């Protein structure tokens, strides 16, 4: 199959499945979805899955929450759909947890990618979609709602300017596929009267599919969402509770600290599964001085605690003294041991991009993996800025 045919077939299938894409006459699929394939050892899947299940299990232990900052401040009855656990891998078949994300993009785009590689796929029988629908239904149930046709708002800031805007339209159609009444709503356009959450049109909302990167809903513009969540007036998913429990990068620091996991009361096999994939992550206080950090910078990766999408991250090897000093003046910076991403397999005859790398993403609900996908890219972090990069098929 030629690349041109791959993308032509992909576009046709996407527009059949998601009629709202008619709003976008041209979609740069070749920047979002790769025609390449990656094959990894089964050990990668086994170790990643074991760690994901162990992390969820530990995060629900009674001894876990009290060890975190602001314990009890982020209550919610539900979990969070579409968590993403991102890993680097190596040629030895090992995997290493780079970070955990809530509010992750790409699930429906990755679904299209899977269907493009298996054109005979029946969308109605596609297992990841069945699992995701069940996850949304469970979220509603956990918040006391059993509705045949819930009213859904899909939200973010500046939706029309989002790089993944096409996926917002796809989600609207995906919900409609199951009879759910879904629409897009700017995050600042909600209103809450103490009883009912409404979107910009005044429509009452039962469920908010939340794509915001204001992970704790701290922005005053998001007060209506925050208050509705606190009052239990709507099911908000993903939500700040799950970010606080697992996705706040402070957790990576704590998981690194000797004895932290043992303090939670976790079982020995769960601790072992987590530590097997953990990349040591530190705050500045773990080093004797900033000069010590400077001397070790080549083995470190610098990232803000609240970063997302690879923003404001630096590989220590390429950091200038001036940038380093700016990073050190930021109390929000973390240092993670540099664990390089694996190169795209050179044995793949279609992989003419020998300097490309990939990471591995697992879309997860609670402790259940819904889909695995790779993300191919050039440069320091995943960026969706090169043709033939983006979401990539991975098999084990």
C-alpha positions in Angstrom: 0.0 0.0 0.0 1.5 3.4 -1.0 1.5 6.2 1.5 -0.8 8.2 -0.8 -3.3 5.4 -0.9 -3.0 4.9 2.9 -4.0 8.6 3.6 -6.7 8.7 0.9 -8.3 5.6 2.4 -7.9 7.0 5.9 -9.6 10.3 4.9 -12.5 8.5 3.3 -13.1 6.3 6.3 -12.8 9.2 8.7 -15.4 11.2 6.8 -17.8 8.3 6.7 -17.5 7.6 10.4 -17.5 11.3 11.5 -19.7 13.5 9.3 -18.8 16.6 11.3 -15.4 16.5 9.6 -17.1 18.1 6.6 -16.4 21.3 8.5 -12.8 20.8 7.6 -12.3 20.5 3.8 -8.6 19.6 4.3 -7.1 17.7 7.2 -3.3 17.1 7.4 -3.6 13.5 8.3 0.1 12.9 7.5 1.0 15.1 10.5 -1.3 13.3 12.8 -1.2 9.6 11.8 1.8 7.6 10.5 1.6 4.8 7.9 4.5 3.0 9.6 4.3 0.1 12.0 6.3 -0.8 15.0 6.7 -4.3 16.6 7.8 -4.6 20.2 8.4 -7.6 22.5 5.5 -8.9 24.5 7.5 -8.1 27.6 6.9 -4.4 27.0 3.2 -4.8 27.0 3.3 -7.1 30.1 5.5 -4.8 32.2 3.6 -1.7 31.2 0.2 -3.3 32.0 1.5 -4.6 35.3 2.7 -1.2 36.3 -0.5 0.6 35.2 -2.6 -1.8 37.3 -0.3 -1.5 40.3 -0.3 2.3 40.2 -4.1 2.4 40.1 -4.3 -0.1 42.9 -1.8 1.8 45.1 -3.6 5.1 44.4 -6.8 3.6 45.9 -5.2 2.4 49.1 -6.4 4.2 52.3 -2.8 5.0 53.2 -2.0 6.7 49.9 -4.0 9.9 49.8 -2.9 11.2 53.2 0.7 11.1 52.0 0.0 13.6 49.2 -0.2 17.4 49.5 -3.7 18.9 49.9 -5.1 15.6 50.9 -8.9 15.5 50.5 -9.1 18.7 48.5 -10.1 17.1 45.2 -13.0 14.9 45.9 -15.0 13.3 43.1 -17.2 10.2 43.0 -15.9 9.1 39.6 -12.5 8.1 38.2 -11.4 9.6 34.9 -11.7 8.4 31.3 -8.9 8.4 28.8 -5.9 8.5 31.1 -2.6 8.1 29.2 0.5 6.4 30.5 3.5 7.3 28.3 6.6 5.1 28.2 10.0 5.0 26.5 11.3 1.6 25.5 14.7 0.1 24.6 16.0 -2.7 22.4 16.3 -5.0 25.4 12.5 -5.1 25.7 12.2 -2.9 28.7 9.9 0.0 29.2 10.1 3.2 31.4 7.3 5.4 32.6 7.9 9.0 31.4 4.7 10.5 32.8 1.0 9.9 33.4 -1.5 12.2 31.8 -5.2 13.1 32.3 -7.1 14.9 29.6 -5.1 13.1 26.9 -5.8 13.6 23.2 -5.5 11.2 20.4 -7.7 8.2 21.3 -10.1 8.6 18.3 -7.3 9.5 16.0 -5.4 6.4 17.1 -8.6 4.4 16.5 -8.7 5.6 12.9 -5.0 4.7 12.6 -5.8 1.1 13.8 -8.7 0.9 11.4 -6.5 2.1 8.5 -4.1 -0.7 9.2 -7.0 -3.2 9.4 -9.5 -2.0 6.8 -11.9 -4.9 7.5 -12.5 -3.6 11.1 -16.2 -3.2 12.0 -16.4 0.1 14.0 -19.4 -1.3 16.0 -17.3 -4.3 17.0 -14.1 -2.3 17.7 -13.1 -3.4 21.2 -11.5 0.0 22.3 -14.7 1.8 21.4 -16.8 -0.7 23.3 -14.5 -0.3 26.3 -14.6 3.5 26.1 -18.4 3.6 25.9 -18.6 1.4 29.0 -16.1 3.7 30.8 -18.2 6.8 30.1 -21.3 4.9 31.2 -19.6 3.8 34.4 -18.5 7.4 35.1 -22.1 8.5 34.9 -23.2 5.6 37.2 -20.5 6.5 39.8 -22.0 10.0 40.0 -25.5 8.6 40.4 -26.7 9.0 36.8 -28.3 6.3 34.7 -29.4 8.1 31.6 -30.3 6.6 28.2 -29.3 9.8 26.4 -27.1 12.0 28.6 -26.4 15.6 27.6 -22.7 15.9 27.0 -20.4 19.0 26.7 -16.9 18.5 25.2 -14.8 21.3 26.5 -11.4 23.0 26.3 -10.0 26.5 25.9 -10.0 28.0 22.4 -11.3 24.8 20.8 -11.2 26.1 17.3 -7.4 26.8 17.7 -6.6 23.4 19.1 -4.2 21.3 17.0 -6.5 18.4 17.6 -9.6 20.3 16.7 -10.6 17.6 14.2 -10.8 15.1 17.2 -13.3 17.4 19.0 -15.6 17.1 16.0 -15.0 13.4 16.0 -16.0 13.0 19.6 -19.2 14.9 19.0 -20.1 12.3 16.3 -18.8 9.4 18.4 -21.2 10.3 21.3 -24.0 10.8 18.8 -23.4 7.3 17.4 -24.7 5.9 20.7 -27.6 8.3 21.0 -25.9 10.8 23.4 -26.6 14.5 22.9 -23.2 16.0 22.6 -21.9 19.5 21.7 -18.7 21.6 22.0 -18.5 24.3 24.6 -15.7 26.7 25.4 -14.6 26.1 29.0 -15.3 29.7 30.1 -18.8 29.6 28.7 -20.4 27.3 31.3 -22.8 28.7 33.9 -23.8 27.1 37.3 -26.7 28.3 39.4 -25.9 26.1 42.4 -28.0 23.3 41.1 -27.6 22.9 37.3 -24.6 23.2 35.0 -25.4 24.7 31.6 -23.4 25.3 28.5 -23.2 28.5 26.4 -26.7 27.9 24.9 -28.4 27.3 28.3 -28.6 23.5 27.7 -28.5 21.5 30.9 -25.3 19.3 31.1 -25.1 15.8 32.6 -21.5 15.0 31.6 -18.5 17.1 30.7 -15.8 15.4 28.7 -12.9 17.6 29.9 -9.9 18.3 27.7 -8.6 21.3 29.7 -5.0 21.5 30.8 -6.0 23.6 33.7 -5.8 20.3 35.6 -7.0 21.6 39.0 -9.6 24.0 37.5 -7.9 26.9 39.2 -8.5 29.5 36.5 -11.3 31.9 37.7 -12.8 31.4 34.2 -13.5 27.8 35.1 -15.3 28.5 38.4 -18.6 27.2 37.1 -17.1 23.8 36.2 -15.2 23.7 39.5 -18.3 24.5 41.5 -20.6 22.1 39.6 -18.0 19.3 40.1 -17.8 20.0 43.9 -21.6 20.1 44.1 -22.0 16.8 42.2 -24.2 18.7 39.7 -22.5 17.1 36.7 -20.1 14.2 35.9 -16.8 15.8 35.0 -14.3 13.4 33.4 -11.3 13.5 33.5 -11.3 15.5 36.7 -8.8 17.1 39.2 -9.0 14.1 41.6 -7.4 11.7 39.2 -4.8 14.3 38.2 -4.0 14.8 41.9 -3.8 11.1 42.6 -1.6 10.0 39.7 -0.8 12.6 37.0 0.6 15.4 39.0 4.4 15.1 38.3 5.0 15.5 42.0 3.9 11.8 42.2 6.9 10.8 40.1 9.1 12.5 42.7 7.3 10.7 45.5 7.4 7.3 43.8 11.2 7.8 43.5 11.7 8.6 47.2 12.9 5.6 49.3 10.1 4.1 51.4 7.2 6.1 49.9 5.5 3.2 48.2 6.0 1.1 51.3 4.3 3.7 53.4 1.2 3.4 51.4 0.7 -0.2 52.5 1.2 -1.5 48.9 1.8 -5.1 48.3 5.4 -6.1 47.5 4.6 -7.3 44.0 2.8 -4.0 43.1 5.8 -2.0 44.4 8.1 -4.2 42.3 6.0 -3.7 39.2 6.1 0.1 39.6 9.8 0.3 40.3 10.6 -1.9 37.3 9.4 0.9 35.0 10.1 4.0 37.1 12.5 6.7 35.8 14.0 8.5 38.9 12.6 12.0 39.2 13.8 14.7 41.6 13.2 18.2 42.9 16.1 20.6 43.4 16.2 19.7 47.1 17.4 16.2 46.2 20.8 17.8 45.1 23.4 19.4 47.4 23.5 22.5 45.2 22.7 23.9 41.9 26.3 23.4 40.8 25.8 19.6 41.4 22.8 19.7 39.2 24.8 21.6 36.5 27.6 19.0 36.7 25.0 16.2 36.2 22.8 18.0 33.7 23.9 15.7 30.7 22.2 12.8 32.4 19.0 14.8 33.3 15.8 16.0 31.6 14.3 19.2 32.9 10.5 19.7 33.0 8.0 21.8 34.8 5.7 20.1 37.3 2.6 21.2 35.4 3.9 20.8 31.9 1.9 19.0 29.2 2.5 18.2 25.5 6.3 18.5 25.9 6.1 22.2 26.6 9.0 23.9 28.3 11.1 20.7 28.6 14.8 20.6 28.1 17.3 17.8 27.7 20.2 18.7 30.0 22.9 18.0 27.4 21.7 20.9 25.3 20.9 23.4 28.1 23.0 26.6 28.1 24.1 28.2 31.3 21.7 31.0 30.8 18.7 28.7 30.3 19.9 26.5 33.3 19.9 29.5 35.6 16.4 30.5 34.4 15.2 26.9 35.1 16.8 27.0 38.6 15.0 30.2 39.4 11.7 28.4 38.7 10.5 26.6 41.8 8.3 24.5 39.6 11.1 22.6 37.9 11.8 18.8 38.1 14.7 16.8 37.0 14.2 13.3 35.5 17.0 10.9 34.7 17.4 11.0 30.9 16.0 7.8 29.4 16.3 8.1 25.6 13.4 7.2 23.4 14.0 4.3 21.1 14.7 4.9 17.5 12.3 3.9 14.8 13.2 0.3 13.7 15.7 0.4 11.0 14.7 -3.0 9.7 11.4 -1.7 8.6 11.9 -1.0 4.9 9.4 1.8 5.0 11.1 3.6 7.8 13.3 5.9 5.7 13.4 8.3 8.6 16.3 6.7 10.5 16.7 9.6 12.9 13.1 9.3 14.1 12.2 8.2 17.6 9.0 7.0 19.2 7.3 6.7 22.5 4.6 4.4 23.7 1.2 5.5 25.0 -1.5 3.4 26.7 -5.0 4.8 26.9 -6.4 3.6 30.2 -9.6 3.7 32.3 -9.0 2.9 36.0 -6.8 -0.2 35.7 -8.0 -1.3 32.3 -5.9 -0.7 29.1 -8.1 0.3 26.2 -5.5 0.8 23.5 -1.8 1.0 22.9 -0.3 3.3 20.3 3.2 4.6 19.5 3.9 8.3 18.6 6.7 8.8 16.0 8.5 12.1 16.0 11.7 14.0 15.2 13.4 16.2 17.8 13.3 16.4 21.6 9.7 15.5 22.3 6.6 14.3 20.5 5.4 17.2 18.4 3.2 16.2 15.4 5.2 18.6 13.2 6.6 16.2 10.5 4.9 14.4 7.7 4.5 10.6 8.4 4.9 11.3 12.1 2.2 11.1 14.8 0.1 8.2 16.0 1.7 5.0 14.9 0.5 1.4 14.9 2.3 -0.8 17.5 2.0 -4.5 17.8 3.5 -6.9 20.4 
